[in-house]
Amino acid sequence: MIRKSILTVSDLHRNAALYGLLSDAISIHHPDVTVMLGDFLDFSGAAVPQKTTQECALLIAGLDVAEIVFVRGNHEDADWWNFQDAWKKTGRKLTKLHGEAEMFGPATVIGFPCLMGDEAAFVWDRPPLPGNPGSWLSHLLEKHGACIRSLWLMHEPPSGTPLSQANSPVSGNRIWRTAIERFMPILTVSGHDHQTPIRYRTWHHRIGSTTCVNVGQTECGPPRYCLVESEFASNVPSLPVNMTVTAYPKNETVVVYPPLK
């Protein structure tokens, strides 16, 4: 069996303490891939020490992890130019996903665009995506096969779940929900809404056979993140044989594949 682990974290908002604790989490779990799931550059406004954009780039680049993936949040706008310039100086590969699939051995992830905020700096050289995600998801399915259903990374959670607040600026995305119902990925991981998962005391929800996760985030205390662990029959990109997701600091694990009877 080939094992792969992916650590995902969202909404660090340049919070110095959360960035430091992220480094600790990497040291504990030793993931193969770390995903920055949006809103890691925006100043939170909280009365806590903040990293500069350049410091964020250096800290993330210095994480002891082989692969780092960036997905845009609603606050990755003009700051992205400064972040990108600082990142280039580190010599690390910059992997940013905007409606694209990336393979890490047998593990496949798709990074969704964010439909809020200004995407110009982050997208830059990428062609514009059609408004209907079904078209570009169908293209990825045709190009890569069923492995694209493994793990979807989306800053905005899908609508109609206890993982996002209804009728608010952090309400769930109806378009993402429609895409989930059509393509039925195994797992989606989101951020954006910091408090609703905490308020409802839940971090995962099922839409059909899809497990949707939003571990939320707070401005103080340990960072909330999740660790996706999968096993594959070979090193060829494919659906996993099994997959679990663990939420921290709860240290609660859910089996997401194969689905429970």
SULSULKA-V552517 format. One record per backbone hydrogen bond with DSSP energy under -0.5 kcal/mol. NH is the residue of the N-H (numbers start at 1). CO is the residue of the C=O. Records with the same first field share a line. If there is no record, write none. Layout:
NH->CO ; CO
//
This chain:
2->232
3->1
4->230
6->228
7->33
8->6 ; 226
9->35
10->224
11->38
13->39
14->40
15->12
16->14 ; 49
19->15
20->16
21->17
22->18
23->19
24->20
25->21
26->22
27->23
28->24
29->25
30->26
32->5
33->5
34->67
35->7
36->34 ; 69
37->9 ; 35
38->36
44->13
48->46
51->14
56->52
57->53
58->54
59->55
60->56
61->57
62->58
63->60
65->63
67->32
69->34
70->95
71->36
72->97
76->73
77->75
80->77
81->78
82->78
83->79
84->80
85->81
86->82
87->83
88->84
89->85
90->87
91->87 ; 88
92->87
95->68 ; 93
96->94
97->70
99->111
100->111
102->109
104->107
107->104
109->102
110->151
111->100
112->110 ; 153
119->117
123->119
124->120
125->123
126->123
133->131
135->132
136->132
137->133
138->134
139->135
140->136
141->137
142->138
143->139
144->140
145->140 ; 141
148->145
149->146
150->147
151->108
152->187
153->110
154->152 ; 189
159->173
164->161
168->165
171->168
173->157
174->172
177->173
178->174
179->175
180->176
181->177
182->178
183->179
184->180
186->149
187->150
188->211
189->152
190->213
191->155
193->191
194->192
199->195
200->196
201->198
202->197
205->212
207->210
208->206
210->207
211->186
212->205 ; 210
213->188
214->203
215->190
217->194
225->223 ; 248
226->8
227->246
228->6 ; 226
229->227 ; 244
230->4
231->242
232->2
238->106
241->231
242->231
243->257
244->229
245->254
246->227
247->252
248->225
251->247
252->247
254->245
256->243 ; 254
257->243
//
